[in-house]
Amino acid sequence: MIKGLYEAHLPVSNHSNSIDFYKKLGLEAAYQNEKLAFLLG
């Protein structure tokens, strides 16, 4: 479980899988399109 994270910029090879991964950690997508996502916890 993530206890705190202020900001991170992470280039990834699979955008969709990365969003799913961070959602499983408890983050929620505040905004997303085909190349960019902002997730909040």
mmCIF entry with sequence, helices, sheets and N, C-alpha, C, O atoms, coordinates in Angstrom:
data_MODEL
# 
_entry.id   MODEL 
# 
_entity.id                         1 
_entity.type                       polymer 
_entity.pdbx_number_of_molecules   1 
# 
_entity_poly.entity_id                      1 
_entity_poly.type                           'polypeptide(L)' 
_entity_poly.nstd_linkage                   no 
_entity_poly.nstd_monomer                   no 
_entity_poly.pdbx_seq_one_letter_code       MIKGLYEAHLPVSNHSNSIDFYKKLGLEAAYQNEKLAFLLG 
_entity_poly.pdbx_seq_one_letter_code_can   MIKGLYEAHLPVSNHSNSIDFYKKLGLEAAYQNEKLAFLLG 
_entity_poly.pdbx_strand_id                 A 
# 
loop_
_entity_poly_seq.entity_id 
_entity_poly_seq.num 
_entity_poly_seq.mon_id 
_entity_poly_seq.hetero 
1 1  MET n 
1 2  ILE n 
1 3  LYS n 
1 4  GLY n 
1 5  LEU n 
1 6  TYR n 
1 7  GLU n 
1 8  ALA n 
1 9  HIS n 
1 10 LEU n 
1 11 PRO n 
1 12 VAL n 
1 13 SER n 
1 14 ASN n 
1 15 HIS n 
1 16 SER n 
1 17 ASN n 
1 18 SER n 
1 19 ILE n 
1 20 ASP n 
1 21 PHE n 
1 22 TYR n 
1 23 LYS n 
1 24 LYS n 
1 25 LEU n 
1 26 GLY n 
1 27 LEU n 
1 28 GLU n 
1 29 ALA n 
1 30 ALA n 
1 31 TYR n 
1 32 GLN n 
1 33 ASN n 
1 34 GLU n 
1 35 LYS n 
1 36 LEU n 
1 37 ALA n 
1 38 PHE n 
1 39 LEU n 
1 40 LEU n 
1 41 GLY n 
# 
_struct_asym.id          A 
_struct_asym.entity_id   1 
# 
_struct_conf.conf_type_id            HELX_P 
_struct_conf.id                      HELX_P1 
_struct_conf.pdbx_PDB_helix_id       AA1 
_struct_conf.beg_label_comp_id       HIS 
_struct_conf.beg_label_asym_id       A 
_struct_conf.beg_label_seq_id        15 
_struct_conf.pdbx_beg_PDB_ins_code   ? 
_struct_conf.end_label_comp_id       LYS 
_struct_conf.end_label_asym_id       A 
_struct_conf.end_label_seq_id        24 
_struct_conf.pdbx_end_PDB_ins_code   ? 
_struct_conf.beg_auth_comp_id        HIS 
_struct_conf.beg_auth_asym_id        A 
_struct_conf.beg_auth_seq_id         15 
_struct_conf.end_auth_comp_id        LYS 
_struct_conf.end_auth_asym_id        A 
_struct_conf.end_auth_seq_id         24 
_struct_conf.pdbx_PDB_helix_class    1 
_struct_conf.details                 ? 
_struct_conf.pdbx_PDB_helix_length   10 
# 
_struct_conf_type.id          HELX_P 
_struct_conf_type.criteria    ? 
_struct_conf_type.reference   ? 
# 
_struct_sheet.id               AA1 
_struct_sheet.type             ? 
_struct_sheet.number_strands   2 
_struct_sheet.details          ? 
# 
_struct_sheet_order.sheet_id     AA1 
_struct_sheet_order.range_id_1   1 
_struct_sheet_order.range_id_2   2 
_struct_sheet_order.offset       ? 
_struct_sheet_order.sense        anti-parallel 
# 
loop_
_struct_sheet_range.sheet_id 
_struct_sheet_range.id 
_struct_sheet_range.beg_label_comp_id 
_struct_sheet_range.beg_label_asym_id 
_struct_sheet_range.beg_label_seq_id 
_struct_sheet_range.pdbx_beg_PDB_ins_code 
_struct_sheet_range.end_label_comp_id 
_struct_sheet_range.end_label_asym_id 
_struct_sheet_range.end_label_seq_id 
_struct_sheet_range.pdbx_end_PDB_ins_code 
_struct_sheet_range.beg_auth_comp_id 
_struct_sheet_range.beg_auth_asym_id 
_struct_sheet_range.beg_auth_seq_id 
_struct_sheet_range.end_auth_comp_id 
_struct_sheet_range.end_auth_asym_id 
_struct_sheet_range.end_auth_seq_id 
AA1 1 GLU A 28 ? GLN A 32 ? GLU A 28 GLN A 32 
AA1 2 ALA A 37 ? LEU A 40 ? ALA A 37 LEU A 40 
# 
loop_
_atom_site.group_PDB 
_atom_site.id 
_atom_site.type_symbol 
_atom_site.label_atom_id 
_atom_site.label_alt_id 
_atom_site.label_comp_id 
_atom_site.label_asym_id 
_atom_site.label_entity_id 
_atom_site.label_seq_id 
_atom_site.pdbx_PDB_ins_code 
_atom_site.Cartn_x 
_atom_site.Cartn_y 
_atom_site.Cartn_z 
_atom_site.occupancy 
_atom_site.B_iso_or_equiv 
_atom_site.pdbx_formal_charge 
_atom_site.auth_seq_id 
_atom_site.auth_comp_id 
_atom_site.auth_asym_id 
_atom_site.auth_atom_id 
_atom_site.pdbx_PDB_model_num 
ATOM 1   N N  . MET A 1 1  ? 0.841  -1.181 0.000   1.00 0.00 ? 1  MET A N  1 
ATOM 2   C CA . MET A 1 1  ? 0.000  0.000  0.000   1.00 0.00 ? 1  MET A CA 1 
ATOM 3   C C  . MET A 1 1  ? 0.883  1.240  0.000   1.00 0.00 ? 1  MET A C  1 
ATOM 4   O O  . MET A 1 1  ? 1.848  1.333  0.758   1.00 0.00 ? 1  MET A O  1 
ATOM 5   N N  . ILE A 1 2  ? 0.542  2.176  -0.849  1.00 0.00 ? 2  ILE A N  1 
ATOM 6   C CA . ILE A 1 2  ? 1.275  3.435  -0.884  1.00 0.00 ? 2  ILE A CA 1 
ATOM 7   C C  . ILE A 1 2  ? 0.774  4.317  0.250   1.00 0.00 ? 2  ILE A C  1 
ATOM 8   O O  . ILE A 1 2  ? -0.427 4.556  0.373   1.00 0.00 ? 2  ILE A O  1 
ATOM 9   N N  . LYS A 1 3  ? 1.694  4.800  1.076   1.00 0.00 ? 3  LYS A N  1 
ATOM 10  C CA . LYS A 1 3  ? 1.318  5.668  2.194   1.00 0.00 ? 3  LYS A CA 1 
ATOM 11  C C  . LYS A 1 3  ? 1.436  7.132  1.845   1.00 0.00 ? 3  LYS A C  1 
ATOM 12  O O  . LYS A 1 3  ? 0.831  7.975  2.507   1.00 0.00 ? 3  LYS A O  1 
ATOM 13  N N  . GLY A 1 4  ? 2.196  7.449  0.830   1.00 0.00 ? 4  GLY A N  1 
ATOM 14  C CA . GLY A 1 4  ? 2.320  8.829  0.412   1.00 0.00 ? 4  GLY A CA 1 
ATOM 15  C C  . GLY A 1 4  ? 3.166  8.955  -0.839  1.00 0.00 ? 4  GLY A C  1 
ATOM 16  O O  . GLY A 1 4  ? 4.176  8.272  -1.005  1.00 0.00 ? 4  GLY A O  1 
ATOM 17  N N  . LEU A 1 5  ? 2.731  9.838  -1.706  1.00 0.00 ? 5  LEU A N  1 
ATOM 18  C CA . LEU A 1 5  ? 3.463  10.110 -2.932  1.00 0.00 ? 5  LEU A CA 1 
ATOM 19  C C  . LEU A 1 5  ? 3.016  11.479 -3.393  1.00 0.00 ? 5  LEU A C  1 
ATOM 20  O O  . LEU A 1 5  ? 1.820  11.720 -3.557  1.00 0.00 ? 5  LEU A O  1 
ATOM 21  N N  . TYR A 1 6  ? 3.951  12.368 -3.603  1.00 0.00 ? 6  TYR A N  1 
ATOM 22  C CA . TYR A 1 6  ? 3.583  13.719 -4.011  1.00 0.00 ? 6  TYR A CA 1 
ATOM 23  C C  . TYR A 1 6  ? 3.421  13.803 -5.519  1.00 0.00 ? 6  TYR A C  1 
ATOM 24  O O  . TYR A 1 6  ? 2.382  14.234 -6.020  1.00 0.00 ? 6  TYR A O  1 
ATOM 25  N N  . GLU A 1 7  ? 4.453  13.390 -6.236  1.00 0.00 ? 7  GLU A N  1 
ATOM 26  C CA . GLU A 1 7  ? 4.388  13.498 -7.697  1.00 0.00 ? 7  GLU A CA 1 
ATOM 27  C C  . GLU A 1 7  ? 5.433  12.591 -8.314  1.00 0.00 ? 7  GLU A C  1 
ATOM 28  O O  . GLU A 1 7  ? 6.543  12.463 -7.797  1.00 0.00 ? 7  GLU A O  1 
ATOM 29  N N  . ALA A 1 8  ? 5.071  11.961 -9.430  1.00 0.00 ? 8  ALA A N  1 
ATOM 30  C CA . ALA A 1 8  ? 6.025  11.132 -10.162 1.00 0.00 ? 8  ALA A CA 1 
ATOM 31  C C  . ALA A 1 8  ? 5.687  11.196 -11.644 1.00 0.00 ? 8  ALA A C  1 
ATOM 32  O O  . ALA A 1 8  ? 4.515  11.204 -12.021 1.00 0.00 ? 8  ALA A O  1 
ATOM 33  N N  . HIS A 1 9  ? 6.702  11.241 -12.469 1.00 0.00 ? 9  HIS A N  1 
ATOM 34  C CA . HIS A 1 9  ? 6.548  11.202 -13.922 1.00 0.00 ? 9  HIS A CA 1 
ATOM 35  C C  . HIS A 1 9  ? 7.202  9.912  -14.372 1.00 0.00 ? 9  HIS A C  1 
ATOM 36  O O  . HIS A 1 9  ? 8.417  9.748  -14.262 1.00 0.00 ? 9  HIS A O  1 
ATOM 37  N N  . LEU A 1 10 ? 6.391  8.996  -14.882 1.00 0.00 ? 10 LEU A N  1 
ATOM 38  C CA . LEU A 1 10 ? 6.905  7.681  -15.218 1.00 0.00 ? 10 LEU A CA 1 
ATOM 39  C C  . LEU A 1 10 ? 6.617  7.336  -16.678 1.00 0.00 ? 10 LEU A C  1 
ATOM 40  O O  . LEU A 1 10 ? 5.463  7.096  -17.032 1.00 0.00 ? 10 LEU A O  1 
ATOM 41  N N  . PRO A 1 11 ? 7.637  7.306  -17.527 1.00 0.00 ? 11 PRO A N  1 
ATOM 42  C CA . PRO A 1 11 ? 7.414  6.823  -18.895 1.00 0.00 ? 11 PRO A CA 1 
ATOM 43  C C  . PRO A 1 11 ? 7.223  5.305  -18.842 1.00 0.00 ? 11 PRO A C  1 
ATOM 44  O O  . PRO A 1 11 ? 7.994  4.605  -18.186 1.00 0.00 ? 11 PRO A O  1 
ATOM 45  N N  . VAL A 1 12 ? 6.213  4.804  -19.521 1.00 0.00 ? 12 VAL A N  1 
ATOM 46  C CA . VAL A 1 12 ? 5.906  3.375  -19.484 1.00 0.00 ? 12 VAL A CA 1 
ATOM 47  C C  . VAL A 1 12 ? 5.745  2.840  -20.901 1.00 0.00 ? 12 VAL A C  1 
ATOM 48  O O  . VAL A 1 12 ? 5.490  3.599  -21.837 1.00 0.00 ? 12 VAL A O  1 
ATOM 49  N N  . SER A 1 13 ? 5.895  1.541  -21.049 1.00 0.00 ? 13 SER A N  1 
ATOM 50  C CA . SER A 1 13 ? 5.744  0.928  -22.375 1.00 0.00 ? 13 SER A CA 1 
ATOM 51  C C  . SER A 1 13 ? 4.303  0.523  -22.652 1.00 0.00 ? 13 SER A C  1 
ATOM 52  O O  . SER A 1 13 ? 3.916  0.397  -23.814 1.00 0.00 ? 13 SER A O  1 
ATOM 53  N N  . ASN A 1 14 ? 3.498  0.315  -21.608 1.00 0.00 ? 14 ASN A N  1 
ATOM 54  C CA . ASN A 1 14 ? 2.099  -0.051 -21.799 1.00 0.00 ? 14 ASN A CA 1 
ATOM 55  C C  . ASN A 1 14 ? 1.233  0.814  -20.895 1.00 0.00 ? 14 ASN A C  1 
ATOM 56  O O  . ASN A 1 14 ? 1.103  0.546  -19.701 1.00 0.00 ? 14 ASN A O  1 
ATOM 57  N N  . HIS A 1 15 ? 0.655  1.832  -21.466 1.00 0.00 ? 15 HIS A N  1 
ATOM 58  C CA . HIS A 1 15 ? -0.125 2.834  -20.728 1.00 0.00 ? 15 HIS A CA 1 
ATOM 59  C C  . HIS A 1 15 ? -1.302 2.196  -19.973 1.00 0.00 ? 15 HIS A C  1 
ATOM 60  O O  . HIS A 1 15 ? -1.499 2.462  -18.787 1.00 0.00 ? 15 HIS A O  1 
ATOM 61  N N  . SER A 1 16 ? -2.070 1.365  -20.655 1.00 0.00 ? 16 SER A N  1 
ATOM 62  C CA . SER A 1 16 ? -3.256 0.751  -20.060 1.00 0.00 ? 16 SER A CA 1 
ATOM 63  C C  . SER A 1 16 ? -2.902 -0.160 -18.885 1.00 0.00 ? 16 SER A C  1 
ATOM 64  O O  . SER A 1 16 ? -3.539 -0.089 -17.834 1.00 0.00 ? 16 SER A O  1 
ATOM 65  N N  . ASN A 1 17 ? -1.894 -1.011 -19.054 1.00 0.00 ? 17 ASN A N  1 
ATOM 66  C CA . ASN A 1 17 ? -1.475 -1.900 -17.959 1.00 0.00 ? 17 ASN A CA 1 
ATOM 67  C C  . ASN A 1 17 ? -0.958 -1.109 -16.768 1.00 0.00 ? 17 ASN A C  1 
ATOM 68  O O  . ASN A 1 17 ? -1.179 -1.499 -15.621 1.00 0.00 ? 17 ASN A O  1 
ATOM 69  N N  . SER A 1 18 ? -0.276 -0.008 -17.027 1.00 0.00 ? 18 SER A N  1 
ATOM 70  C CA . SER A 1 18 ? 0.258  0.815  -15.947 1.00 0.00 ? 18 SER A CA 1 
ATOM 71  C C  . SER A 1 18 ? -0.867 1.459  -15.137 1.00 0.00 ? 18 SER A C  1 
ATOM 72  O O  . SER A 1 18 ? -0.805 1.500  -13.908 1.00 0.00 ? 18 SER A O  1 
ATOM 73  N N  . ILE A 1 19 ? -1.888 1.960  -15.822 1.00 0.00 ? 19 ILE A N  1 
ATOM 74  C CA . ILE A 1 19 ? -3.036 2.543  -15.123 1.00 0.00 ? 19 ILE A CA 1 
ATOM 75  C C  . ILE A 1 19 ? -3.707 1.481  -14.250 1.00 0.00 ? 19 ILE A C  1 
ATOM 76  O O  . ILE A 1 19 ? -4.031 1.743  -13.092 1.00 0.00 ? 19 ILE A O  1 
ATOM 77  N N  . ASP A 1 20 ? -3.915 0.291  -14.802 1.00 0.00 ? 20 ASP A N  1 
ATOM 78  C CA . ASP A 1 20 ? -4.527 -0.795 -14.024 1.00 0.00 ? 20 ASP A CA 1 
ATOM 79  C C  . ASP A 1 20 ? -3.696 -1.135 -12.794 1.00 0.00 ? 20 ASP A C  1 
ATOM 80  O O  . ASP A 1 20 ? -4.244 -1.356 -11.714 1.00 0.00 ? 20 ASP A O  1 
ATOM 81  N N  . PHE A 1 21 ? -2.378 -1.176 -12.953 1.00 0.00 ? 21 PHE A N  1 
ATOM 82  C CA . PHE A 1 21 ? -1.480 -1.488 -11.838 1.00 0.00 ? 21 PHE A CA 1 
ATOM 83  C C  . PHE A 1 21 ? -1.641 -0.484 -10.698 1.00 0.00 ? 21 PHE A C  1 
ATOM 84  O O  . PHE A 1 21 ? -1.777 -0.879 -9.540  1.00 0.00 ? 21 PHE A O  1 
ATOM 85  N N  . TYR A 1 22 ? -1.628 0.806  -11.016 1.00 0.00 ? 22 TYR A N  1 
ATOM 86  C CA . TYR A 1 22 ? -1.711 1.817  -9.975  1.00 0.00 ? 22 TYR A CA 1 
ATOM 87  C C  . TYR A 1 22 ? -3.108 1.906  -9.372  1.00 0.00 ? 22 TYR A C  1 
ATOM 88  O O  . TYR A 1 22 ? -3.251 2.279  -8.208  1.00 0.00 ? 22 TYR A O  1 
ATOM 89  N N  . LYS A 1 23 ? -4.135 1.572  -10.141 1.00 0.00 ? 23 LYS A N  1 
ATOM 90  C CA . LYS A 1 23 ? -5.488 1.504  -9.579  1.00 0.00 ? 23 LYS A CA 1 
ATOM 91  C C  . LYS A 1 23 ? -5.581 0.382  -8.550  1.00 0.00 ? 23 LYS A C  1 
ATOM 92  O O  . LYS A 1 23 ? -6.263 0.522  -7.535  1.00 0.00 ? 23 LYS A O  1 
ATOM 93  N N  . LYS A 1 24 ? -4.897 -0.730 -8.811  1.00 0.00 ? 24 LYS A N  1 
ATOM 94  C CA . LYS A 1 24 ? -4.874 -1.843 -7.850  1.00 0.00 ? 24 LYS A CA 1 
ATOM 95  C C  . LYS A 1 24 ? -4.167 -1.447 -6.555  1.00 0.00 ? 24 LYS A C  1 
ATOM 96  O O  . LYS A 1 24 ? -4.420 -2.036 -5.504  1.00 0.00 ? 24 LYS A O  1 
ATOM 97  N N  . LEU A 1 25 ? -3.287 -0.457 -6.628  1.00 0.00 ? 25 LEU A N  1 
ATOM 98  C CA . LEU A 1 25 ? -2.611 0.042  -5.425  1.00 0.00 ? 25 LEU A CA 1 
ATOM 99  C C  . LEU A 1 25 ? -3.465 1.057  -4.664  1.00 0.00 ? 25 LEU A C  1 
ATOM 100 O O  . LEU A 1 25 ? -3.067 1.542  -3.604  1.00 0.00 ? 25 LEU A O  1 
ATOM 101 N N  . GLY A 1 26 ? -4.639 1.374  -5.211  1.00 0.00 ? 26 GLY A N  1 
ATOM 102 C CA . GLY A 1 26 ? -5.541 2.272  -4.512  1.00 0.00 ? 26 GLY A CA 1 
ATOM 103 C C  . GLY A 1 26 ? -5.627 3.677  -5.075  1.00 0.00 ? 26 GLY A C  1 
ATOM 104 O O  . GLY A 1 26 ? -6.337 4.518  -4.524  1.00 0.00 ? 26 GLY A O  1 
ATOM 105 N N  . LEU A 1 27 ? -4.914 3.951  -6.167  1.00 0.00 ? 27 LEU A N  1 
ATOM 106 C CA . LEU A 1 27 ? -5.001 5.270  -6.773  1.00 0.00 ? 27 LEU A CA 1 
ATOM 107 C C  . LEU A 1 27 ? -6.217 5.337  -7.692  1.00 0.00 ? 27 LEU A C  1 
ATOM 108 O O  . LEU A 1 27 ? -6.674 4.315  -8.204  1.00 0.00 ? 27 LEU A O  1 
ATOM 109 N N  . GLU A 1 28 ? -6.737 6.543  -7.897  1.00 0.00 ? 28 GLU A N  1 
ATOM 110 C CA . GLU A 1 28 ? -7.882 6.752  -8.769  1.00 0.00 ? 28 GLU A CA 1 
ATOM 111 C C  . GLU A 1 28 ? -7.485 7.687  -9.907  1.00 0.00 ? 28 GLU A C  1 
ATOM 112 O O  . GLU A 1 28 ? -6.743 8.647  -9.703  1.00 0.00 ? 28 GLU A O  1 
ATOM 113 N N  . ALA A 1 29 ? -7.983 7.399  -11.097 1.00 0.00 ? 29 ALA A N  1 
ATOM 114 C CA . ALA A 1 29 ? -7.673 8.232  -12.258 1.00 0.00 ? 29 ALA A CA 1 
ATOM 115 C C  . ALA A 1 29 ? -8.464 9.532  -12.183 1.00 0.00 ? 29 ALA A C  1 
ATOM 116 O O  . ALA A 1 29 ? -9.695 9.518  -12.228 1.00 0.00 ? 29 ALA A O  1 
ATOM 117 N N  . ALA A 1 30 ? -7.762 10.648 -12.069 1.00 0.00 ? 30 ALA A N  1 
ATOM 118 C CA . ALA A 1 30 ? -8.396 11.962 -12.066 1.00 0.00 ? 30 ALA A CA 1 
ATOM 119 C C  . ALA A 1 30 ? -8.577 12.439 -13.500 1.00 0.00 ? 30 ALA A C  1 
ATOM 120 O O  . ALA A 1 30 ? -9.513 13.180 -13.799 1.00 0.00 ? 30 ALA A O  1 
ATOM 121 N N  . TYR A 1 31 ? -7.683 12.015 -14.386 1.00 0.00 ? 31 TYR A N  1 
ATOM 122 C CA . TYR A 1 31 ? -7.750 12.372 -15.798 1.00 0.00 ? 31 TYR A CA 1 
ATOM 123 C C  . TYR A 1 31 ? -6.936 11.350 -16.572 1.00 0.00 ? 31 TYR A C  1 
ATOM 124 O O  . TYR A 1 31 ? -5.876 10.921 -16.116 1.00 0.00 ? 31 TYR A O  1 
ATOM 125 N N  . GLN A 1 32 ? -7.423 10.962 -17.727 1.00 0.00 ? 32 GLN A N  1 
ATOM 126 C CA . GLN A 1 32 ? -6.609 10.115 -18.589 1.00 0.00 ? 32 GLN A CA 1 
ATOM 127 C C  . GLN A 1 32 ? -7.062 10.251 -20.038 1.00 0.00 ? 32 GLN A C  1 
ATOM 128 O O  . GLN A 1 32 ? -8.236 10.483 -20.326 1.00 0.00 ? 32 GLN A O  1 
ATOM 129 N N  . ASN A 1 33 ? -6.096 10.099 -20.939 1.00 0.00 ? 33 ASN A N  1 
ATOM 130 C CA . ASN A 1 33 ? -6.364 9.984  -22.367 1.00 0.00 ? 33 ASN A CA 1 
ATOM 131 C C  . ASN A 1 33 ? -5.468 8.874  -22.885 1.00 0.00 ? 33 ASN A C  1 
ATOM 132 O O  . ASN A 1 33 ? -4.948 8.090  -22.091 1.00 0.00 ? 33 ASN A O  1 
ATOM 133 N N  . GLU A 1 34 ? -5.271 8.782  -24.196 1.00 0.00 ? 34 GLU A N  1 
ATOM 134 C CA . GLU A 1 34 ? -4.514 7.656  -24.740 1.00 0.00 ? 34 GLU A CA 1 
ATOM 135 C C  . GLU A 1 34 ? -3.012 7.714  -24.450 1.00 0.00 ? 34 GLU A C  1 
ATOM 136 O O  . GLU A 1 34 ? -2.321 6.709  -24.619 1.00 0.00 ? 34 GLU A O  1 
ATOM 137 N N  . LYS A 1 35 ? -2.495 8.861  -24.019 1.00 0.00 ? 35 LYS A N  1 
ATOM 138 C CA . LYS A 1 35 ? -1.053 8.985  -23.764 1.00 0.00 ? 35 LYS A CA 1 
ATOM 139 C C  . LYS A 1 35 ? -0.690 9.509  -22.389 1.00 0.00 ? 35 LYS A C  1 
ATOM 140 O O  . LYS A 1 35 ? 0.490  9.545  -22.041 1.00 0.00 ? 35 LYS A O  1 
ATOM 141 N N  . LEU A 1 36 ? -1.675 9.917  -21.596 1.00 0.00 ? 36 LEU A N  1 
ATOM 142 C CA . LEU A 1 36 ? -1.391 10.611 -20.344 1.00 0.00 ? 36 LEU A CA 1 
ATOM 143 C C  . LEU A 1 36 ? -2.425 10.232 -19.293 1.00 0.00 ? 36 LEU A C  1 
ATOM 144 O O  . LEU A 1 36 ? -3.603 10.051 -19.597 1.00 0.00 ? 36 LEU A O  1 
ATOM 145 N N  . ALA A 1 37 ? -1.966 10.117 -18.056 1.00 0.00 ? 37 ALA A N  1 
ATOM 146 C CA . ALA A 1 37 ? -2.907 9.844  -16.961 1.00 0.00 ? 37 ALA A CA 1 
ATOM 147 C C  . ALA A 1 37 ? -2.426 10.547 -15.693 1.00 0.00 ? 37 ALA A C  1 
ATOM 148 O O  . ALA A 1 37 ? -1.233 10.572 -15.390 1.00 0.00 ? 37 ALA A O  1 
ATOM 149 N N  . PHE A 1 38 ? -3.371 11.110 -14.970 1.00 0.00 ? 38 PHE A N  1 
ATOM 150 C CA . PHE A 1 38 ? -3.125 11.673 -13.646 1.00 0.00 ? 38 PHE A CA 1 
ATOM 151 C C  . PHE A 1 38 ? -3.897 10.816 -12.658 1.00 0.00 ? 38 PHE A C  1 
ATOM 152 O O  . PHE A 1 38 ? -5.120 10.702 -12.736 1.00 0.00 ? 38 PHE A O  1 
ATOM 153 N N  . LEU A 1 39 ? -3.162 10.210 -11.720 1.00 0.00 ? 39 LEU A N  1 
ATOM 154 C CA . LEU A 1 39 ? -3.802 9.360  -10.720 1.00 0.00 ? 39 LEU A CA 1 
ATOM 155 C C  . LEU A 1 39 ? -3.567 9.948  -9.341  1.00 0.00 ? 39 LEU A C  1 
ATOM 156 O O  . LEU A 1 39 ? -2.473 10.414 -9.022  1.00 0.00 ? 39 LEU A O  1 
ATOM 157 N N  . LEU A 1 40 ? -4.607 9.918  -8.537  1.00 0.00 ? 40 LEU A N  1 
ATOM 158 C CA . LEU A 1 40 ? -4.549 10.480 -7.190  1.00 0.00 ? 40 LEU A CA 1 
ATOM 159 C C  . LEU A 1 40 ? -4.814 9.397  -6.165  1.00 0.00 ? 40 LEU A C  1 
ATOM 160 O O  . LEU A 1 40 ? -5.574 8.460  -6.410  1.00 0.00 ? 40 LEU A O  1 
ATOM 161 N N  . GLY A 1 41 ? -4.179 9.538  -5.016  1.00 0.00 ? 41 GLY A N  1 
ATOM 162 C CA . GLY A 1 41 ? -4.383 8.544  -3.964  1.00 0.00 ? 41 GLY A CA 1 
ATOM 163 C C  . GLY A 1 41 ? -4.941 9.118  -2.713  1.00 0.00 ? 41 GLY A C  1 
ATOM 164 O O  . GLY A 1 41 ? -5.162 8.391  -1.744  1.00 0.00 ? 41 GLY A O  1 
# 
